[in-house]
Amino acid sequence: MIDIKNFSFSYTKTQVFDNINLQFQKGAIYGLLGENGVGKTTLLKAISGLLKPTAGSCTVDEQVSFDRQPEFLQNIFLLPDEVPLPDSATPEKFFNDLAPFYPKQSGEMLQHLAGELKVDISRKFKEMSFGQQKKSLLACAMALNTDYLLLDEPTNGLDIPSKADFRRILSEKVGEEQTIIISTHQVKDVENLIDPIIIISNNSVLLDASVEKITDKLYFEYGGQQRPDALYSEMMPGGYLNVLVNNGMGESQLNIEGLFNAVLRNSAMIKNLFE
């Protein structure tokens, strides 16, 4: 389990987080959502031990992340949005260089994932498009088989079919002993994949809830008229999407973009609603 307690972090004079608390349980794919620049990457770096909190703590399986002990490092992998790639390197070599440090890695899984994502891992990175590079790196990251996999903006550069392949593969891969955190501002790309959902902004956590709890507290109305009491409304084919407080309206289908916009526009009310 990842346990973040009373966590604060600042870059010189810029406060990124102020006394936040989060837990990431095993066996789930978490969505870490927020606009650009709100601290999603900072949080992933702190979890993986690359940044030290200015206050509070971040532990993974009761180990302090920033201590970066070998038994901690072999069970966690962070794939950044941008990875420096040597011109002569292939995804296969990239993976083989990492493999000795990750005891659960699987070359067979790498080959399988590369096939599923339709990339040739024997080609040099410099001969690939950006999308092919991204898919190759995702295959490598997943094949390391770490207990904790942190993906920063993993769908950047992927075309629509590749995004669908990524969602399918990741949903099939997660097991009871693995935690996956997907950090993104492209919320539509991870719809129907992530659960629970965390939304951050303005130094704080605005929402941390399961999909079940979200649809218990909020109602997503499709095709109706624009509602004056809606937390967020958006015109769509056939009418409007309205995000409403669920006052006994029953179940509805989550719309992640609608949720994201409703939370950002009504942050204080949403916090009170979910506490």
Secondary structure, DSSP 8 states (H G I E B T S, - for coil): -EEEEEEEEEETTEEEEEEEEEEE-SSEEEEEE--TTSSHHHHHHHHTTSS--SEEEEEETTEEGGG--HHHHTTEEEE-SS----TT--HHHHHHHHGGG-TT--HHHHHHHHHHHT--TTS-GGGS-HHHHHHHHHHHHHHT--SEEEEESTTTT--HHHHHHHHHHHHHH--TT-EEEEEES-GGGGTTT-BSEEEEETTEEEEEE-HHHHHHHEEEEEEE---TT-SEEEEETTEEEEEEE-SS-------HHHHHHHHHHTHHHHHHHH-
